[in-house]
Amino acid sequence: MDRTDELICEMIRENARISYKELGDAIRMSRVAAKKRVQKLEREGVIRGYHACIYLKDEVTMLIDIETAPGKMENVIRVLTNRMAYIREIFKTTSGNHVHIVAVSEDSANLGYLIKMIKKNCGNDIVSIDSRIVKEVIKDN
């Protein structure tokens, strides 16, 4: 990845809806060349997707940290990615056997139910679960 690719990523991070023309103008290349650069970054997995981050007034967001038993992380991730409602994002972290989840629902009771279902379906594969409801979003892009 060169400096031009880095600039493209910065601009898309700031505005995922930027046009290829605007992008090309900003990095001094044609619209077609800018589009080819973006497509290359997508193929390489640098740009993995585009999404709208929508927060509804009554929406409740919970951050969940799961410490998995040694060697059991993939089992837990398999459960989390299969039929688990309310989960928006799942991350592997650099902290040992930890998985971080962002879950969203219109009702905090649903998120409590999610925690129960994770415990039930993962059983002894989990060492601990720590969760917190988000009080306020400070920055989200």
Order of alpha helices (4+ residues) and beta strands (2+ residues): alpha-alpha-alpha-beta-alpha-beta-beta-alpha-beta
